[in-house]
Amino acid sequence: MRRPVVAAGTSFRIYRAAFAPALVAIILLLFSLQGRPAPLPRVVASAEFDQDAAAKVDRQIVDAAPVRPPGSEGDEAIADLVERRFASVSEGQVTEQRFDHSFAT
């Protein structure tokens, strides 16, 4: 097997050292060719608390079912009210979990 002929005093370390900055420049160029993506839409509600709206919902709950022990008709009415309110949120999905248990009253 023959070795390639290299001029006297030529060092391949110099070529490798020169290749590293070129490689870094190529990688930076690849990342800079793509534009910035659009920001994600806001899904989280604002951090503001509306006291008047909360008081209105509270009055609706008390007016709809003043007495609501677990499993009662009042409890079911309030569960339906809460389900309707959460169903109106466009970013969410409402699911229902049922269980059976007897409560001592």
C-alpha positions in Angstrom: 0.0 0.0 0.0 1.4 3.4 -1.0 1.3 6.4 1.2 0.2 9.7 -0.4 3.0 12.1 -1.2 2.9 15.1 1.0 5.1 18.2 0.6 7.8 18.5 3.2 6.7 20.4 6.4 2.9 20.0 5.6 0.9 19.2 8.7 -2.6 17.9 8.5 -3.3 19.4 12.0 -3.4 22.8 10.3 -6.0 21.6 7.9 -8.1 20.1 10.6 -7.9 23.3 12.7 -9.0 25.4 9.7 -11.9 23.0 9.0 -13.4 23.4 12.5 -14.4 27.1 12.1 -15.8 26.4 8.7 -17.9 23.6 10.1 -19.2 25.9 12.9 -20.1 28.6 10.3 -22.0 26.0 8.2 -24.0 24.9 11.2 -24.8 28.5 12.2 -25.9 29.1 8.6 -28.3 26.1 8.6 -30.0 27.4 11.8 -30.3 30.9 10.5 -32.0 30.0 7.2 -35.3 29.2 9.0 -37.5 32.0 10.2 -38.8 32.4 13.7 -41.9 30.4 14.3 -45.2 32.1 15.3 -45.9 32.3 19.0 -48.2 29.7 20.5 -51.8 30.9 21.1 -52.6 31.7 24.7 -54.7 29.0 26.3 -54.5 30.0 29.9 -57.1 32.4 31.3 -55.9 35.7 32.6 -54.9 35.9 36.2 -57.6 38.4 37.0 -60.4 37.4 39.5 -63.8 38.9 38.8 -65.5 39.2 42.2 -68.8 40.2 40.7 -69.0 37.2 38.4 -68.0 34.9 41.2 -70.7 36.3 43.4 -73.2 35.9 40.6 -72.3 32.2 40.2 -72.5 31.8 44.0 -76.1 33.2 44.0 -77.1 31.0 41.1 -75.9 27.9 43.0 -77.7 28.9 46.2 -80.9 29.8 44.4 -80.9 26.6 42.3 -80.4 24.3 45.3 -80.1 25.8 48.8 -79.9 22.2 50.3 -77.6 19.9 48.4 -76.3 16.8 50.3 -74.4 14.3 48.2 -76.6 12.4 45.8 -79.6 14.6 46.3 -81.6 16.4 43.5 -80.0 19.6 44.5 -76.6 18.1 44.1 -77.5 16.8 40.7 -78.8 20.3 39.7 -75.6 22.0 40.7 -73.6 19.3 38.9 -75.5 20.1 35.8 -74.9 23.8 36.3 -71.2 23.3 36.7 -71.1 21.0 33.7 -72.8 23.6 31.5 -70.4 26.3 32.7 -67.3 24.2 31.9 -68.8 23.1 28.6 -68.8 26.7 27.5 -65.0 26.9 27.8 -63.8 26.3 24.2 -60.3 25.0 25.2 -61.6 22.3 27.6 -63.4 19.0 27.5 -65.9 17.9 30.1 -66.0 14.4 31.3 -68.1 12.8 34.1 -67.1 10.3 36.6 -69.9 8.5 38.5 -69.6 6.4 41.7 -72.1 4.7 44.0 -71.9 5.1 47.7 -74.4 5.5 50.5 -74.2 8.6 52.7 -75.6 8.8 56.2 -77.8 11.8 56.7 
